[in-house]
Amino acid sequence: MQVNYFATLRQVVKAKAVDFDLPDGTTVRALLDEMIRRFPDLKHEMLDEDGELYQHVHIFINSRDASFLQYGMDTPLQAGDIIGVFPAVGGG
């Protein structure tokens, strides 16, 4: 499955998008674990000291924020899902 990264996260993974070879049914949480295993510097950008996703980091599945989906981070993913990861964005 393809994960699209935005803003400063692109600099960490050195790409706009990265493919992950994970089976259908993999959860958002398991995908996050795999992202951090593959790109360890993402941990500091995405997870707090308890290993939970920062509130200002959003993972979108098919244009819907995973935190608002019925199963949240335990939502199962399918190969065709469009995944986007957004850090906090500031400006004015």
Phi and psi in degrees as a GROMACS rama.xvg file:
@    title "Ramachandran Plot"
@    xaxis  label "Phi"
@    yaxis  label "Psi"
@TYPE xy
-99.5828  134.003  GLN-2
-114.47  126.451  VAL-3
-98.2409  128.976  ASN-4
-106.862  147.518  TYR-5
-128.151  158.107  PHE-6
53.137  -133.385  ALA-7
-65.5103  -21.0219  THR-8
-67.8347  -26.2707  LEU-9
-62.4784  -34.9813  ARG-10
-68.3413  -32.3317  GLN-11
-71.5729  -45.6317  VAL-12
-89.6681  -8.23253  VAL-13
60.5706  35.3921  LYS-14
-164.561  157.9  ALA-15
-79.2451  -32.2341  LYS-16
-144.36  148.538  ALA-17
-136.474  135.562  VAL-18
-90.3152  138.178  ASP-19
-122.146  129.054  PHE-20
-90.0229  85.3542  ASP-21
-125.216  147.415  LEU-22
-74.0461  154.377  PRO-23
-54.4829  143.741  ASP-24
94.4435  -9.7778  GLY-25
-59.9271  136.903  THR-26
-83.335  162.334  THR-27
-56.6708  -42.0173  VAL-28
-60.9332  -43.5642  ARG-29
-67.1877  -36.8056  ALA-30
-62.9191  -44.262  LEU-31
-58.7474  -44.6487  LEU-32
-58.1781  -41.6857  ASP-33
-68.6175  -38.535  GLU-34
-59.7188  -43.6256  MET-35
-72.8826  -33.5941  ILE-36
-63.1161  -42.0408  ARG-37
-76.9777  -34.6384  ARG-38
-128.702  80.956  PHE-39
-54.3837  -29.4328  PRO-40
-67.4646  -16.4973  ASP-41
-65.8791  -26.6571  LEU-42
-54.8228  -46.9627  LYS-43
-70.7272  -24.7707  HIS-44
-84.1014  -25.5132  GLU-45
-117.241  -25.6505  MET-46
-116.493  144.205  LEU-47
-82.1864  -175.725  ASP-48
-66.0425  -17.2108  GLU-49
-94.0418  3.14471  ASP-50
81.0698  13.9988  GLY-51
-97.5751  150.958  GLU-52
-62.1682  128.878  LEU-53
-55.8401  146.295  TYR-54
-64.6338  -25.7401  GLN-55
-87.7669  0.986069  HIS-56
-104.468  132.69  VAL-57
-125.308  133.633  HIS-58
-110.011  119.282  ILE-59
-103.111  134.803  PHE-60
-116.624  115.262  ILE-61
51.3313  47.4335  ASN-62
68.8439  14.2423  SER-63
-120.967  131.436  ARG-64
-62.7524  123.943  ASP-65
-56.4313  -31.6301  ALA-66
-65.8763  -17.615  SER-67
-102.304  -1.6224  PHE-68
-76.8185  157.792  LEU-69
-52.5193  -41.9939  GLN-70
-104.319  6.18098  TYR-71
53.5852  -128.532  GLY-72
-69.9832  -10.9624  MET-73
-96.0806  11.9427  ASP-74
-65.8838  127.745  THR-75
-75.5778  143.535  PRO-76
-106.028  154.415  LEU-77
-121.494  158.679  GLN-78
-55.1798  -35.9703  ALA-79
-85.2238  -0.920453  GLY-80
-64.4988  143.572  ASP-81
-99.0405  118.85  ILE-82
-115.622  130.368  ILE-83
-129.631  138.92  GLY-84
-120.319  122.345  VAL-85
-121.588  125.5  PHE-86
-83.4865  176.885  PRO-87
-62.2805  140.983  ALA-88
-123.942  127.798  VAL-89
-114.694  168.678  GLY-90
158.988  -176.205  GLY-91
